[in-house]
């Protein structure tokens, strides 16, 4: 595989030529995808343009970005003995985009393994790998950060793993139904139907990781329970893997109540995004307070996810970044206006 740089017109970014070898037309077709969709994903991820003629690829963009895109093409070409789906391309790109940050964290021989229906499931970014390791090594783990970073999904995957390995006897998943609040009575249906929409993401993760039929049977046996946070009061949960999702919407009293439900042989994960609090104005978030109170308590771990850990479409991380830049600019403009 050879690369070389050529100068184009002054207004255009420099071009980098990449020659993939040994030449294999089937691998090239798998690499590019249907209608070159895989190449478009790589272009979007690294903000480059890619032109192809046979096994020769020409990349244009910033020097650092074209180098990363070249690495991606070579990596995916080596994997292209079989058809590459868009999902595989996007997940591979996320790993590549995060690889330079902390190479020492992500090592194949030290990667936490999870026993779920999805054999390929693992941490895609250094912080995700660290998060999984902390869950395995600590009885209580807090995972906070923006949407799409895998906080809840990886927590549920860890719960499934612990259950399959018989480290716990049941899985308990809970969320505060804050958005309903006092308006719960206006929603149609009985209490279960009223709160189900708030718990749906937890159901979806379980079905994905264990299969619909198995989850249904475990619900019937009581080995899996999903309930609003209010149902946790007065209970002691022994030999259970407990997940509190959307914890930014708990009050300090609710958070303390939840953390004191943990019994013998239990493990707990608390997830939330402190930038998306739906509590009434002036009401404190139990998640924010808990991080301050418990930061030095031995046996409790904290993972702070960043926008770089977003494991969704490559554009999502850019969208998050764009909103952050806009908010910072608006705040700056607001302060400037205050000084006039």
BAKETOR-772128 format. One line per field, with one value per residue (C-alpha): residue number from 1; residue in three letters; x, y, z. Coordinates in nm, 2 decimals. Layout:
% BAKETOR-772128
num <- (NUM;...)
residu <- (ALA;...)
xx <- (X;...)
yy <- (Y;...)
zz <- (Z;...)
***
This chain:
% BAKETOR-772128
num <- (1;2;3;4;5;6;7;8;9;10;11;12;13;14;15;16;17;18;19;20;21;22;23;24;25;26;27;28;29;30;31;32;33;34;35;36;37;38;39;40;41;42;43;44;45;46;47;48;49;50;51;52;53;54;55;56;57;58;59;60;61;62;63;64;65;66;67;68;69;70;71;72;73;74;75;76;77;78;79;80;81;82;83;84;85;86;87;88;89;90;91;92;93;94;95;96;97;98;99;100;101;102;103;104;105;106;107;108;109;110;111;112;113;114;115;116;117;118;119;120;121;122;123;124;125;126;127;128;129;130;131;132;133;134;135;136;137;138;139;140;141;142;143;144;145;146;147;148;149;150;151;152;153;154;155;156;157;158;159;160;161;162;163;164;165;166;167;168;169;170;171;172;173;174;175;176;177;178;179;180;181;182;183;184;185;186;187;188;189;190;191;192;193;194;195;196;197;198;199;200;201;202;203;204;205;206;207;208;209;210;211;212;213;214;215;216;217;218;219;220;221;222;223;224;225;226;227;228;229;230;231;232;233;234;235;236;237;238;239;240;241;242;243;244;245;246;247;248;249;250;251;252;253;254;255;256;257;258;259;260;261;262;263;264;265;266;267;268;269;270;271;272;273;274;275;276;277;278;279;280;281;282;283;284;285;286;287;288;289;290;291;292;293;294;295;296;297;298;299;300;301;302;303;304;305;306;307;308;309;310;311;312;313;314;315;316;317;318;319;320;321;322;323;324;325;326;327;328;329;330;331;332;333;334;335;336;337;338;339;340)
residu <- (UNK;UNK;UNK;UNK;UNK;UNK;UNK;UNK;UNK;UNK;UNK;UNK;UNK;UNK;UNK;UNK;UNK;UNK;UNK;UNK;UNK;UNK;UNK;UNK;UNK;UNK;UNK;UNK;UNK;UNK;UNK;UNK;UNK;UNK;UNK;UNK;UNK;UNK;UNK;UNK;UNK;UNK;UNK;UNK;UNK;UNK;UNK;UNK;UNK;UNK;UNK;UNK;UNK;UNK;UNK;UNK;UNK;UNK;UNK;UNK;UNK;UNK;UNK;UNK;UNK;UNK;UNK;UNK;UNK;UNK;UNK;UNK;UNK;UNK;UNK;UNK;UNK;UNK;UNK;UNK;UNK;UNK;UNK;UNK;UNK;UNK;UNK;UNK;UNK;UNK;UNK;UNK;UNK;UNK;UNK;UNK;UNK;UNK;UNK;UNK;UNK;UNK;UNK;UNK;UNK;UNK;UNK;UNK;UNK;UNK;UNK;UNK;UNK;UNK;UNK;UNK;UNK;UNK;UNK;UNK;UNK;UNK;UNK;UNK;UNK;UNK;UNK;UNK;UNK;UNK;UNK;UNK;UNK;UNK;UNK;UNK;UNK;UNK;UNK;UNK;UNK;UNK;UNK;UNK;UNK;UNK;UNK;UNK;UNK;UNK;UNK;UNK;UNK;UNK;UNK;UNK;UNK;UNK;UNK;UNK;UNK;UNK;UNK;UNK;UNK;UNK;UNK;UNK;UNK;UNK;UNK;UNK;UNK;UNK;UNK;UNK;UNK;UNK;UNK;UNK;UNK;UNK;UNK;UNK;UNK;UNK;UNK;UNK;UNK;UNK;UNK;UNK;UNK;UNK;UNK;UNK;UNK;UNK;UNK;UNK;UNK;UNK;UNK;UNK;UNK;UNK;UNK;UNK;UNK;UNK;UNK;UNK;UNK;UNK;UNK;UNK;UNK;UNK;UNK;UNK;UNK;UNK;UNK;UNK;UNK;UNK;UNK;UNK;UNK;UNK;UNK;UNK;UNK;UNK;UNK;UNK;UNK;UNK;UNK;UNK;UNK;UNK;UNK;UNK;UNK;UNK;UNK;UNK;UNK;UNK;UNK;UNK;UNK;UNK;UNK;UNK;UNK;UNK;UNK;UNK;UNK;UNK;UNK;UNK;UNK;UNK;UNK;UNK;UNK;UNK;UNK;UNK;UNK;UNK;UNK;UNK;UNK;UNK;UNK;UNK;UNK;UNK;UNK;UNK;UNK;UNK;UNK;UNK;UNK;UNK;UNK;UNK;UNK;UNK;UNK;UNK;UNK;UNK;UNK;UNK;UNK;UNK;UNK;UNK;UNK;UNK;UNK;UNK;UNK;UNK;UNK;UNK;UNK;UNK;UNK;UNK;UNK;UNK;UNK;UNK;UNK;UNK;UNK;UNK;UNK;UNK;UNK;UNK;UNK;UNK;UNK;UNK;UNK;UNK;UNK;UNK;UNK;UNK;UNK;UNK)
xx <- (0.00;0.16;0.07;0.21;0.13;0.08;0.02;-0.30;-0.42;-0.35;-0.72;-0.75;-0.63;-0.33;-0.42;-0.29;-0.29;-0.34;-0.28;-0.43;-0.26;-0.27;-0.55;-0.87;-1.18;-1.42;-1.24;-1.25;-1.62;-1.68;-1.47;-1.66;-2.01;-2.32;-2.31;-1.98;-2.18;-1.89;-1.66;-1.92;-1.91;-1.53;-1.55;-1.80;-1.61;-1.28;-1.41;-1.22;-1.32;-1.23;-1.21;-1.14;-1.02;-0.97;-0.74;-0.61;-0.78;-0.72;-0.80;-0.83;-0.85;-0.64;-0.31;-0.40;-0.74;-0.63;-0.37;-0.64;-0.87;-0.59;-0.54;-0.92;-0.92;-0.63;-0.78;-1.12;-0.96;-0.79;-1.14;-1.32;-1.28;-1.65;-1.92;-1.88;-2.21;-2.25;-2.28;-1.94;-1.79;-1.94;-1.83;-1.48;-1.46;-1.55;-1.27;-1.02;-1.13;-1.07;-0.75;-0.50;-0.63;-0.52;-0.36;-0.26;-0.62;-0.75;-0.55;-0.70;-0.55;-0.70;-1.04;-1.33;-1.54;-1.92;-2.13;-2.43;-2.61;-2.39;-2.05;-1.88;-2.00;-1.71;-1.60;-1.54;-1.36;-1.10;-1.36;-1.61;-1.34;-1.26;-1.63;-1.68;-1.37;-1.49;-1.83;-1.66;-1.42;-1.65;-1.98;-2.11;-2.02;-2.14;-2.15;-2.23;-2.21;-2.40;-2.65;-2.51;-2.20;-2.32;-2.38;-2.71;-2.65;-2.31;-2.45;-2.74;-2.48;-2.28;-2.59;-2.67;-2.31;-2.32;-2.65;-2.53;-2.21;-2.44;-2.26;-2.61;-2.95;-3.16;-3.15;-3.33;-3.36;-3.52;-3.57;-3.75;-4.06;-4.00;-4.16;-4.50;-4.49;-4.82;-4.96;-4.95;-5.33;-5.39;-5.21;-5.43;-5.42;-5.34;-5.03;-4.81;-4.91;-4.85;-4.49;-4.39;-4.28;-4.02;-3.88;-3.89;-3.51;-3.43;-3.66;-3.51;-3.15;-3.25;-3.43;-3.12;-2.88;-3.08;-3.35;-3.73;-3.83;-3.56;-3.63;-4.01;-3.94;-3.71;-3.97;-4.22;-3.98;-3.90;-3.54;-3.57;-3.76;-3.81;-3.98;-4.01;-3.77;-4.06;-4.11;-3.77;-3.85;-3.84;-3.67;-3.33;-3.19;-2.96;-2.76;-2.89;-2.74;-2.93;-2.92;-3.06;-3.09;-3.17;-3.03;-3.00;-3.38;-3.36;-3.38;-3.10;-3.35;-3.43;-3.07;-2.99;-3.29;-3.17;-2.81;-2.92;-3.13;-2.82;-2.79;-2.55;-2.38;-2.53;-2.38;-2.52;-2.46;-2.60;-2.62;-2.73;-2.66;-2.63;-2.69;-3.05;-3.22;-3.60;-3.66;-3.86;-3.67;-3.48;-3.48;-3.14;-3.03;-2.95;-2.69;-2.49;-2.50;-2.40;-2.09;-1.98;-2.05;-1.92;-1.62;-1.37;-1.56;-1.35;-1.53;-1.72;-1.60;-1.69;-1.66;-1.72;-1.80;-1.72;-1.86;-1.57;-1.73;-2.05;-2.11;-2.38;-2.37;-2.03;-2.23;-2.37;-2.04;-2.01;-2.37;-2.29;-1.97;-2.15;-2.41;-2.13;-1.95;-2.28;-2.36;-2.01;-2.04;-2.38;-2.26;-1.96;-2.19;-2.42;-2.14;-2.01;-2.36;-2.37;-2.05;-2.19)
yy <- (0.00;0.32;0.69;1.00;1.37;1.58;1.96;2.08;2.43;2.68;2.71;2.33;2.12;1.90;1.56;1.23;0.92;0.58;0.26;-0.05;-0.38;-0.66;-0.58;-0.78;-0.66;-0.82;-0.66;-0.32;-0.36;-0.45;-0.16;0.09;-0.05;-0.01;0.31;0.39;0.44;0.33;0.58;0.86;0.76;0.79;1.13;1.25;1.13;1.29;1.59;1.48;1.40;1.07;0.99;0.63;0.48;0.10;0.04;0.40;0.64;1.02;1.20;1.58;1.77;1.88;1.69;1.53;1.43;1.28;1.08;0.94;0.87;0.68;0.47;0.40;0.29;0.05;-0.09;-0.15;-0.29;-0.55;-0.64;-0.64;-1.01;-1.01;-0.75;-0.45;-0.30;0.07;-0.02;-0.18;0.12;0.37;0.18;0.13;0.50;0.58;0.36;0.53;0.88;0.81;0.60;0.88;1.02;0.75;0.45;0.30;0.24;0.04;-0.29;-0.60;-0.82;-0.60;-0.53;-0.62;-0.89;-0.91;-1.23;-1.11;-1.20;-0.95;-1.12;-0.82;-0.58;-0.40;-0.05;0.16;0.45;0.47;0.60;0.33;0.07;0.24;0.26;-0.12;-0.19;0.03;-0.14;-0.48;-0.37;-0.15;-0.20;0.14;0.33;0.67;0.73;1.08;1.26;1.36;1.14;0.87;0.79;0.44;0.51;0.32;0.06;-0.05;-0.05;-0.28;-0.50;-0.52;-0.62;-0.89;-1.01;-1.04;-1.23;-1.47;-1.54;-1.60;-1.32;-1.18;-1.34;-1.06;-0.73;-0.43;-0.12;0.20;0.56;0.86;0.95;1.32;1.44;1.30;1.46;1.58;1.54;1.16;1.14;1.31;1.03;0.74;0.39;0.24;0.32;0.07;0.21;0.57;0.50;0.25;0.52;0.65;0.30;0.20;0.26;0.01;-0.25;-0.19;-0.24;-0.57;-0.70;-0.62;-0.79;-1.10;-1.15;-1.08;-1.44;-1.47;-1.13;-1.22;-1.54;-1.36;-1.10;-1.37;-1.53;-1.20;-1.22;-0.89;-0.59;-0.25;0.00;0.38;0.50;0.56;0.18;0.14;0.30;0.07;-0.22;-0.39;-0.54;-0.83;-1.01;-0.78;-0.56;-0.23;0.05;0.40;0.57;0.94;1.01;1.38;1.40;1.26;1.49;1.46;1.27;1.03;0.97;0.89;0.66;0.47;0.43;0.30;0.02;-0.17;-0.49;-0.78;-0.90;-0.62;-0.39;-0.05;0.18;0.54;0.71;1.06;1.38;1.68;1.92;1.78;1.82;1.82;1.90;2.21;2.54;2.58;2.21;2.05;1.74;1.44;1.34;1.66;1.66;1.29;1.35;1.62;1.42;1.08;1.18;1.06;0.75;0.44;0.17;0.42;0.50;0.79;0.81;1.15;1.09;1.36;1.44;1.24;0.93;0.96;0.62;0.70;0.83;1.01;1.33;1.32;1.41;1.71;1.82;1.81;2.01;2.26;2.32;2.37;2.62;2.81;2.82;2.94;3.21;3.32;3.35;3.55;3.78;3.82;3.92;4.16;4.31;4.35;4.56;4.80)
zz <- (0.00;-0.11;-0.05;-0.21;-0.20;-0.51;-0.54;-0.69;-0.76;-0.49;-0.39;-0.35;-0.06;-0.14;-0.27;-0.13;-0.35;-0.19;-0.38;-0.21;-0.27;-0.33;-0.57;-0.52;-0.69;-0.44;-0.15;-0.33;-0.39;-0.02;0.09;-0.12;-0.04;-0.24;-0.45;-0.26;0.06;0.28;0.12;0.19;0.56;0.56;0.39;0.64;0.94;0.84;0.64;0.32;-0.04;-0.19;-0.56;-0.68;-0.99;-0.95;-0.66;-0.66;-0.42;-0.42;-0.10;-0.05;0.27;0.57;0.60;0.93;0.82;0.49;0.68;0.91;0.62;0.44;0.76;0.77;0.40;0.46;0.78;0.62;0.30;0.52;0.67;0.34;0.26;0.35;0.30;0.52;0.65;0.72;1.09;1.08;0.90;1.14;1.45;1.31;1.23;1.59;1.72;1.47;1.56;1.93;1.90;1.93;2.25;2.49;2.32;2.65;2.76;2.47;2.44;2.29;2.55;2.83;2.68;2.91;2.75;2.78;2.76;2.56;2.25;2.06;2.05;1.89;2.17;2.34;2.43;2.12;2.28;2.56;2.81;2.72;2.79;3.12;3.21;3.15;3.36;3.64;3.64;3.67;3.95;4.16;4.34;4.24;3.92;3.80;3.42;3.31;2.98;2.67;2.48;2.25;2.46;2.56;2.93;2.95;2.68;2.82;3.17;3.06;2.87;3.19;3.38;3.12;3.14;3.52;3.51;3.24;3.44;3.75;3.94;4.03;4.05;3.89;3.70;3.83;3.60;3.71;3.60;3.74;3.54;3.60;3.28;3.39;3.73;3.85;3.50;3.52;3.57;3.24;3.04;2.91;3.05;3.39;3.59;3.41;3.07;3.19;3.30;3.03;2.77;3.02;3.06;2.69;2.63;2.90;2.74;2.40;2.53;2.70;2.39;2.18;2.41;2.52;2.27;2.30;2.40;2.67;2.82;2.83;3.02;3.27;3.33;3.41;3.66;3.82;3.72;3.54;3.68;3.53;3.74;3.82;4.08;4.33;4.35;4.50;4.83;5.13;4.95;4.99;4.67;4.74;4.47;4.20;3.93;3.96;3.71;3.77;3.44;3.37;3.72;3.66;3.71;4.07;4.37;4.64;4.86;4.58;4.50;4.86;4.88;4.57;4.68;5.02;4.85;4.76;4.95;4.99;4.66;4.46;4.20;4.09;3.80;3.79;3.45;3.35;3.16;3.38;3.08;3.04;3.37;3.36;3.73;3.82;3.83;4.15;4.24;4.29;4.09;4.30;4.05;4.07;4.45;4.47;4.25;4.50;4.81;4.70;4.48;4.75;4.87;4.81;4.61;4.40;4.04;3.81;3.43;3.27;2.90;2.65;2.30;2.16;2.31;2.11;1.95;1.70;1.34;1.29;1.24;1.60;1.75;1.51;1.59;1.97;1.90;1.68;1.96;2.22;1.99;1.93;2.30;2.38;2.11;2.23;2.59;2.47;2.27;2.56;2.79;2.53;2.51;2.88;2.87;2.62)
***
